[in-house]
Amino acid sequence: TARAEALTGPTTPEGKRVQVHNPPGAEVGPGQTATWGVATADRAEGFGFKWEWDGRSSKHFPFDWSGPDD
């Protein structure tokens, strides 16, 4: 189960998300967008692991990677 709400702030237009275009670092490639949010529900259990991450922040960004076979 997972659910998140986008972070907002005083300079964020109403109804819009906080996004950074072309953020630095190795997490996203050139031209990608990162969106920050807070997990309101984030629980999983399987393969001997249990995960509970409610109320913590997270980043969401697309992966458009390909390997040498593509």
Sequence and secondary structure as in RCSB ss.txt:
>XXXX:A:sequence
TARAEALTGPTTPEGKRVQVHNPPGAEVGPGQTATWGVATADRAEGFGFKWEWDGRSSKHFPFDWSGPDD
>XXXX:A:secstr
 EEEEE   TTS TT   EEES SSSSS TT EEEEEEEEEEEEEETTEEEE TT EEEE       TT 
